[in-house]
Amino acid sequence: MEKKLIYDIEDRPKFGQMLIFALQQVLAILAATIAVPTIIGLPTQIPAAILGAGIGTLVYQAFTRFKSPVFLGSSFAFLNSLGVAVAYGYCGIILGSVIAGLVYVVLALLIHFVGTGWVDKLMPPVIIGPTVALIGLSLAVNAMNDIVKANASDKFGSYNLVSLLCGLIAFFVIVICSTQKKVKMARLIPFILGIAAGYAAAAIFTVIGHVADVDYLMIINFQPVIDNFVDANGAFRGISSIIDYPRFALIGAVKELISGNVSAEIVAANGKAGLLNAGGIVEVIVAFLPVALVVFAEHIADHKNLSSIIGRDLIQEPGLKKTLLGDGVGSIAGTVFGVCPNTTYGESVGCVAITKNASICTITTAAVMCIALSFIKPIMVVLQTIPSCVMGGVCLTLYGFIAVSGLKMFKDLDLNNSKNLFVVAAILISGIGGLSIQIPYSLAADGSVGDVIKVTSIATALILGIITNAILTKVEKSGKKADEE
């Protein structure tokens, strides 16, 4: 594989540059990392999610011997599982994360004793390629919804033309900086420049909107910054508005065990929340176990994608066993000292692909930076004011690169072969169409389905692709045997 990197894995940029490159990685993974706690009803835990992402990444880097340049962050794959776990407080969340992490550990041990041959047979390029492409394509709707959204006001519905303009400014600045040849530094930090340009444009429109009293122009909501420093009576909130520690899951779980009550923020997020009991343990295990098995395939897809970008086969070195252990243990650590299970991030892979910077020092510095930033309250709230439209413009490039990386794997596939054609079709159409598996596990009093375990559309598409490939491989072998006879 041909290497086309500005900074390879072992390279160490100058200290000042490395800080800037690390900040870019943080910004690239920021939107998704803070989205997960928000979606499960725990927006106050955004600092904890960022802290957990930093810790999880460092654990992953340690297990992979600092040879795999990817960042770990809050996983969207476990959203439905977290919806089950949060009903049992922080103890439920930690239990779910431990179950998911142990699945990775068991798989790593299996690979240690048996090898990776079975993985290659189970998920050959005809499955990995369209799955990687699907990851990027399935995220496209989220990015395009964000790029037309204003953070400050929803009086005019979900579409705002000014927001689209700000998002496109961010997008085109990233594109121009990434492709121009005159300024090397601009090619290395296109996301920082793009976000800065989009944010500046949004800020100008917001100021004009306030002066002219036109809500439509108010793209940025600065209220979180104000609320951080002063209370409803206008009094300064004190040192906690400057430095504050994240209330990570372990702290919440200990408080629950001591008090005998579920944490207040959990009750606010889920009114029927109760302490973890025997029934809850079973429910959480059932919710996390199948999803963890499917996320294993996404793990392989991410690392094969990253391998093609950096010109090294990460499945061989540091090896799938080590990447799985790093991801599994990192996910547990990221939850215990954060709030959500972690996973390797496509946004991080896309950032490496676009900037051509695979320096492991950059990833490690980004992890340390996340840990430090999670304690600095003003920075946390300022990052939260970055408009959705600007991040939508950023994700237009990141998700696009993920999709294209998967499509590039098609060059080695013979799509004139009906077997390959059907496997790719099964994955792409079911995934883009949003097909999901919903397994009922409890019934309401009237006999209707009460709760379900939902396997995401990407995971469902992957399962369908694996089954289709297995069936057609069997048919193909039978046909060859019949021809020989």
Secondary structure, 3 states (H helix, E strand, C coil): CCCCCCECCCCCCCHHHHHHHHHHHHHHHHHHHHHHHHHCCCHHHHHHHHHHHHHHHHHHHHHCCCCCCCCEEECHHHHHHHHHHHHHHHHHHHHHHHHHHHHHHHHHHHHHHHCCHHHHHHCCHHHHHHHHHHHHHHCHHHHHHHHCCCCCCCCCCCCCHHHHHHHHHHHHHHHHHHHCCCCHHHHHCHHHHHHHHHHHHHHHHHHHHHHHCCHHHCCCCCHHHHHHHECCCCCECCHHHCECCCCCHHHHHHHHHHHCCCCHHHHHHCCCCCCCCHHHHHHHHHHHHHHHHHHHHHHHHHHHHHHHHHCCCCHHHHHHHHHHHHHHHHHHHHHHCCCCCEEECHHHHHHHHHHCECCHHHHHHHHHHHHHHCCEHHHHHHHHCCCHHHHHHHHHHHHHHHHHHHHHHHHHCCCCCHHHHHHHHHHHHHHHCCCCEEEEEEECCCCCEEEEEEECHHHHHHHHHHHHHHHHHHHHHHHHHHHHC
